[in-house]
Amino acid sequence: MWAMLSRPQSGSLGVTWVTPATFFLSALAAASAAIVLAVCAVALAGGGGWAALAGIVVCAALAAGSSAVGLVGLAQRRRS
């Protein structure tokens, strides 16, 4: 949370409600990043260069961050 440019006042998503729009956007971003990551992995396996490797690193970070927000949103919906 400390690295985010826009974060909740509390500094944690644990006590901040994840809106439905944010939840669905994070799920879409995670799925999209996973697809692009797979394409980059195939390109790297086929002899791709630094661009494929950079794509893997960026998409892995995006997928991890988006998934984290989505999982917090899912946990909040299960509690309420």
N, C-alpha and C positions, 0 to 999 in steps of 0.2 A: 504493500500500500504506500510505502514512503516514496517510491519511484514514480508514482502516478502524478500527472500534472493536475488532474482534477480528482480530488478524493473527498469523501464525506468529512464533515466537521469532527466526527469522533475518531477518524483515522482508521476505522475498521468497518468492514461490511457486516460483521457479526451482529451489530445493533442497528444497522441501516437497512431499510427495506429496498430490495431490488425490484424495480418496477417491471410489469409484464413486458413492456417494450424493450427494456434493457436485457431482460432474460432471453427473449427471442432473438434479439440482435447478437447477443453473446453466443447463443447456440448456432446461429447462422455463420458467424465469424469463425467459430471453432471448426465447424464442418468444412467451410470453404478453405481454411488454412490446412486442414488435414488432406484435402484433395490436392491442393497445390504442392504440399509437402511430398505426397506420393509421386506426383509427376516429376518433381525435382529429384527425388531419390532414383527414379527410373533413368532420368537423364544422366545423373552422376554415375550410375552403374554402367551406362552405355558409353562412358568415356567423357562425360561432361566436365567442364572446368570449374573455375571459381564461382561462376554465376549460379550454377546448380547448388554448389555447397552453401553459398550465401543465402539462396532461397530456402534451403533446408533449415538453416539457423534461424532466419527471420520467421518462417512459418511455424517452426516449433515453439518459438517464444510467443507468437500470437495465439497459437492453439492452446498453449498452457494457460496464458492469462485469461483468454475467453472462457475456457473450460472452468477455471476457478470461479469466475463470476457466475457462470451458469449453475455450477454445483451449489454455490451459496444460495442462489435464488431458488433452486429446487428444494433445498433443505428448508428454507423459509416457508415454502408452500406446503410442505409436508407437515410442518409444525402447526400451521394455522388452519 
